[in-house]
């Protein structure tokens, strides 16, 4: 009923949003000298920016600079599966430049699309051949494709790594750190030729018992049955995934926004003021952020519930109880893959220590092949975006990858 009520409200508000968008971008209203009309135009455009969308925005990366040379970027789907694809950002016109190590950037499946890592991806492209996990919106996936749980997510990661082939490096951001570590351990135990050369885990919930955050406390405040009963809905008609059980992206977004509600209110006040004063560049920066932030991605119910239960409630991986297709996941099997963990000093989602726990779970990686780094002065998103990511974190990640590419 929750999703159906949301859909009814969205359908009812759609004409108003379209009208507000048209009025807000009306050249006549924007150029008028009359104060009241300019206020109307600014208010309409601000209202139109509040609209939720359910499709992945474009990555919009068409070129990158490498050693002073502008190189074109072409998106290619290397492997397409029902719940997600392996997307390759192939470089064109890069003749004469040295070969770069392949990197799989593992994006979270947590209410937003992979484009949330656009800045991370753009930075990695300077020195690497980059692939990304492009997760689909569950409301667009028909029931004939079956369920998708945590084990399936691990399956997908191993298939993606196999597709890239030997020499691949893996960089996982936030939620998928557990699955990426599990996939690497399983491939190591099988002595798979394509097991990653290195694994970088950034701000991920490897062991949520350490320094629990408000997110961790919320996950353990109710039994898993409560989450299933209150947060899981069926996709309404007429979406392709009609009747699929999902954790709606708009519910996750509401939770995220409530954590920093005053900051979001202030952002929209600033947007209105910038539009009113004709400061288009500042306004566009805020609009670009919310265009991405308000693009929501529904999660398959199985994946959401299993993640809550096994990662946040029973701590299966650090306790040695995580299983994949009946096999126990054993991180101690990892020997040949270098490991780097990265955390943010002010992270209020995955606190300091939760990602570093992977270091102890992998005792058979030689010490010189392990690194841990805590970035001062950043929260969760600052670990993989912003100036400190680009200037302080990324160089360390790049150097670790290149050191283990031979």
TAUR-V329177 format. One record per residue. N is the residue number from 1. SS is DSSP state (h for helix, s for strand, l for the rest). PSI is psi in degrees with one decimal (NA if undefined). Layout:
# TAUR-V329177
<<N	SS	PSI> <N	SS	PSI>>
This chain:
# TAUR-V329177
<<1	l	-31.4> <2	h	-48.1> <3	h	-39.6> <4	h	-41.5> <5	h	-41.0> <6	h	-42.9> <7	h	-41.2> <8	h	-44.5> <9	h	-41.1> <10	h	-44.7> <11	h	-38.6> <12	h	-35.3> <13	h	-13.6> <14	h	-46.1> <15	h	-37.2> <16	h	-42.5> <17	h	-40.8> <18	h	-40.5> <19	h	-43.5> <20	h	-39.1> <21	h	-44.5> <22	h	-43.5> <23	h	-42.9> <24	h	-31.0> <25	l	9.2> <26	l	123.0> <27	h	-37.1> <28	h	-44.3> <29	h	-38.7> <30	h	-30.4> <31	h	-10.4> <32	l	150.0> <33	l	-8.2> <34	l	125.1> <35	h	-45.4> <36	h	-40.6> <37	h	-37.9> <38	h	-37.9> <39	h	-40.3> <40	h	-45.2> <41	h	-45.1> <42	h	-41.2> <43	h	-41.4> <44	h	-43.1> <45	h	-34.6> <46	h	-42.8> <47	h	-41.3> <48	h	-26.9> <49	l	-11.6> <50	l	-0.8> <51	l	134.5> <52	l	143.6> <53	s	166.0> <54	l	20.1> <55	l	147.9> <56	l	127.3> <57	l	163.5> <58	l	146.7> <59	l	-37.6> <60	l	26.9> <61	l	104.6> <62	l	-9.0> <63	s	163.7> <64	s	151.0> <65	s	125.2> <66	s	117.7> <67	l	42.8> <68	l	-1.1> <69	s	131.1> <70	s	122.0> <71	s	132.6> <72	s	152.2> <73	s	130.9> <74	s	123.8> <75	s	130.7> <76	s	134.8> <77	s	113.5> <78	s	-33.8> <79	s	123.4> <80	s	121.4> <81	s	163.4> <82	l	-40.3> <83	l	-3.1> <84	s	160.5> <85	s	158.3> <86	s	112.9> <87	s	128.1> <88	s	130.0> <89	s	84.8> <90	s	135.9> <91	s	136.0> <92	s	147.3> <93	l	32.7> <94	l	26.9> <95	l	136.5> <96	l	-16.3> <97	l	148.2> <98	l	154.0> <99	l	145.9> <100	l	146.7> <101	l	140.4> <102	s	137.9> <103	s	130.4> <104	s	114.8> <105	s	114.2> <106	s	111.6> <107	l	150.0> <108	l	151.2> <109	l	81.2> <110	l	34.4> <111	l	-15.8> <112	l	171.5> <113	l	170.3> <114	h	-19.9> <115	h	-12.0> <116	h	-23.2> <117	h	22.2> <118	h	-45.2> <119	h	-39.8> <120	h	-46.5> <121	h	-47.0> <122	h	-40.3> <123	h	-44.6> <124	h	-32.1> <125	l	-20.8> <126	l	-34.1> <127	l	6.8> <128	l	159.1> <129	s	109.6> <130	s	136.6> <131	s	155.4> <132	s	149.9> <133	s	114.2> <134	s	88.7> <135	s	137.8> <136	l	157.4> <137	l	122.7> <138	h	-24.5> <139	h	-9.1> <140	h	9.4> <141	l	118.4> <142	l	155.8> <143	h	-22.3> <144	h	-15.6> <145	h	0.8> <146	l	-164.8> <147	l	167.9> <148	l	107.3> <149	l	-169.0> <150	h	-38.9> <151	h	-38.8> <152	h	-38.5> <153	h	-44.9> <154	h	-40.8> <155	h	-49.5> <156	h	-42.9> <157	h	-42.6> <158	h	-38.0> <159	h	-38.3> <160	h	-43.9> <161	h	-42.5> <162	h	-39.8> <163	h	-40.9> <164	h	-39.6> <165	l	179.8> <166	l	143.0> <167	l	-0.4> <168	l	143.7> <169	s	146.9> <170	s	131.4> <171	s	113.8> <172	s	135.9> <173	s	119.6> <174	h	-124.0> <175	h	-43.0> <176	h	5.5> <177	h	-38.7> <178	h	-48.2> <179	h	-38.8> <180	h	-40.1> <181	h	-40.6> <182	h	-45.5> <183	h	-41.4> <184	h	-41.5> <185	h	-42.9> <186	h	-41.9> <187	h	-34.8> <188	h	-42.9> <189	h	-32.8> <190	l	0.9> <191	l	42.0> <192	l	137.7> <193	l	-26.6> <194	l	12.3> <195	l	141.6> <196	l	145.2> <197	l	-35.6> <198	s	156.0> <199	s	119.6> <200	s	121.2> <201	s	121.7> <202	s	116.4> <203	l	51.7> <204	l	154.3> <205	l	63.6> <206	l	-43.6> <207	l	99.2> <208	l	0.4> <209	l	-19.7> <210	l	127.3> <211	l	60.4> <212	l	137.4> <213	l	179.6> <214	h	-35.0> <215	h	-45.1> <216	h	-41.2> <217	h	-37.8> <218	h	-40.1> <219	h	-26.9> <220	h	0.9> <221	l	-18.0> <222	l	152.1> <223	l	159.7> <224	h	-28.9> <225	h	-32.7> <226	h	-44.4> <227	h	-40.5> <228	h	-41.0> <229	h	-37.5> <230	h	-21.2> <231	h	-9.7> <232	s	133.2> <233	s	166.2> <234	s	140.5> <235	l	128.2> <236	l	163.2> <237	l	143.9> <238	l	25.6> <239	l	149.7> <240	l	-29.9> <241	l	25.2> <242	l	124.6> <243	l	-0.6> <244	l	139.9> <245	s	127.1> <246	s	159.6> <247	s	107.1> <248	l	138.8> <249	h	-31.1> <250	h	-25.0> <251	h	-44.2> <252	h	-41.6> <253	h	-41.8> <254	h	-40.7> <255	h	-44.1> <256	h	-46.1> <257	h	-33.8> <258	h	-24.6> <259	h	-26.9> <260	l	49.5> <261	h	-42.7> <262	h	-37.5> <263	h	-40.5> <264	h	-39.6> <265	h	-44.4> <266	h	-36.6> <267	h	-41.8> <268	h	-29.3> <269	h	-41.9> <270	h	-39.4> <271	h	-48.0> <272	h	-44.6> <273	h	-41.7> <274	h	-43.0> <275	h	-40.8> <276	h	-36.3> <277	l	0.5> <278	l	19.2> <279	l	78.4> <280	h	-35.2> <281	h	-45.4> <282	h	-39.3> <283	h	-41.9> <284	h	-33.5> <285	h	-43.0> <286	h	-42.4> <287	h	-39.3> <288	h	-41.8> <289	h	-47.0> <290	h	-22.5> <291	h	-37.9> <292	h	-45.7> <293	h	-32.9> <294	l	9.2> <295	s	107.3> <296	l	148.0> <297	l	118.1> <298	l	139.4> <299	s	141.5> <300	s	136.4> <301	h	-40.1> <302	h	-44.4> <303	h	-44.3> <304	h	-49.8> <305	h	-40.2> <306	h	-35.3> <307	h	-46.5> <308	h	-48.7> <309	h	-48.6> <310	h	-31.2> <311	h	-45.4> <312	h	-19.1> <313	h	-49.2> <314	l	-4.0> <315	l	48.6> <316	l	-42.8> <317	l	-54.2> <318	l	-22.7> <319	l	3.1> <320	l	23.0> <321	l	-0.3> <322	l	132.5> <323	s	148.5> <324	s	115.9> <325	l	40.0> <326	l	-11.2> <327	s	140.1> <328	s	132.9> <329	l	123.1> <330	l	93.7> <331	h	-21.9> <332	h	-14.3> <333	h	-15.8> <334	l	120.5> <335	l	-39.5> <336	l	-13.7> <337	l	126.5> <338	s	150.3> <339	s	130.1> <340	s	134.7> <341	s	139.5> <342	s	133.8> <343	s	158.4> <344	s	133.3> <345	l	-36.8> <346	l	20.1> <347	l	118.3> <348	l	9.7> <349	l	-53.5> <350	l	98.2> <351	l	162.9> <352	l	130.8> <353	l	-28.2> <354	l	-37.4> <355	l	-37.5> <356	l	-23.2> <357	h	-25.8> <358	h	-27.9> <359	h	-43.2> <360	h	-27.2> <361	h	-12.5> <362	l	67.0> <363	l	-16.0> <364	l	5.2> <365	l	129.1> <366	l	143.5> <367	h	-36.5> <368	h	-8.7> <369	h	12.3> <370	s	143.2> <371	s	146.7> <372	s	139.3> <373	s	131.2> <374	s	121.7> <375	s	120.7> <376	l	148.8> <377	l	11.7> <378	l	150.8> <379	l	-157.6> <380	l	-53.5> <381	h	-24.2> <382	h	-14.6> <383	h	-31.9> <384	l	10.1> <385	l	157.9> <386	l	179.9> <387	h	-37.8> <388	h	-30.5> <389	h	-49.9> <390	h	-39.3> <391	h	-27.8> <392	h	-41.1> <393	h	-50.7> <394	h	-44.9> <395	h	-35.2> <396	h	-41.6> <397	h	-46.1> <398	h	-46.8> <399	h	-36.9> <400	h	-43.9> <401	h	-48.2> <402	h	-31.3> <403	h	-23.0> <404	l	29.2> <405	l	-13.6> <406	l	NA>>
